[in-house]
Every structure is written in structure tokens, then in C-alpha cells.
């Protein structure tokens, strides 16, 4: 009853298909982890934040700050 030739045929394709899906999933997870680590490391402060810091340190006057802030669209 259990040793029928028709019973094993679907399982012969199911195992390798799962293994291929597992390997693809591992590569996808690795890709997203590496991409996230690189993206988090390469991001710096945005232009408006730098402008605010320069104004706070007194490097630029209020008129220049307002003009540049207007140009940045904030």
C-alpha cells in the first residue's frame, strides 16, 4: 500500500523546489540586511538641518537663513 510507484513522484519535485525557495529566501534576506546597513550608515543630516545648525552657530545672518530656507521649500 505505501510502496506504490505513483506516491513518490510528487515528492521528488517538492523537496528540490523547497530547497531552491529556501536559498532564494536566504539571499533576499542577506540583500536587505546589507542594503539597510549601508543605507543607514551613508545617510547624513539633510540640507535644512545643516542650515539650522549654521544659523544657530552664527555662521549666517537671519536674512540669508530665511532666503535659503525659502529656497529649500521648508
C-alpha positions in Angstrom: 0.0 0.0 0.0 2.7 2.6 0.9 5.2 1.4 -1.7 3.2 2.4 -4.7 5.3 3.9 -7.6 2.8 6.8 -8.0 3.1 8.0 -4.4 6.8 9.1 -4.5 6.7 11.0 -7.8 5.2 14.3 -6.5 7.6 14.3 -3.5 10.7 14.1 -5.8 9.8 17.6 -7.1 8.6 19.1 -3.9 11.9 18.7 -2.0 14.2 20.4 -4.5 11.6 23.1 -5.1 11.6 23.9 -1.4 15.4 23.9 -1.3 15.5 26.4 -4.1 13.0 28.6 -2.4 15.0 28.5 0.8 18.2 29.5 -0.9 16.5 32.4 -2.7 14.9 33.5 0.6 18.3 33.5 2.3 19.9 35.6 -0.5 16.9 38.0 -0.3 17.3 38.4 3.5 21.0 38.9 3.2 20.5 41.5 0.5 18.0 43.5 2.6 20.2 43.3 5.7 23.3 44.6 3.8 21.3 47.2 2.0 19.8 48.5 5.2 23.2 48.6 6.9 24.8 50.6 4.1 21.8 52.9 3.8 21.7 53.7 7.5 25.5 54.4 7.5 25.6 56.7 4.4 22.7 59.0 5.4 23.8 62.3 6.9 21.8 65.3 8.0 19.6 66.9 5.4 20.1 70.3 4.0 17.6 72.1 6.2 19.2 70.6 9.3 22.6 71.8 8.3 21.1 75.2 7.6 19.6 75.4 11.1 22.9 74.4 12.7 24.8 77.0 10.7 22.3 79.7 11.8 22.4 78.5 15.4 26.2 78.8 15.4 26.0 82.3 14.0 27.7 81.4 10.7 25.0 83.0 8.6 22.7 86.0 9.2 18.9 85.8 9.6 18.2 87.2 6.1 20.5 84.6 4.5 18.9 81.9 6.6 15.4 82.9 5.6 16.3 83.1 2.0 17.9 79.7 1.9 15.1 78.1 3.9 12.6 79.5 1.4 14.7 78.1 -1.5 14.8 74.7 0.1 11.0 74.7 0.3 10.6 74.3 4.0 
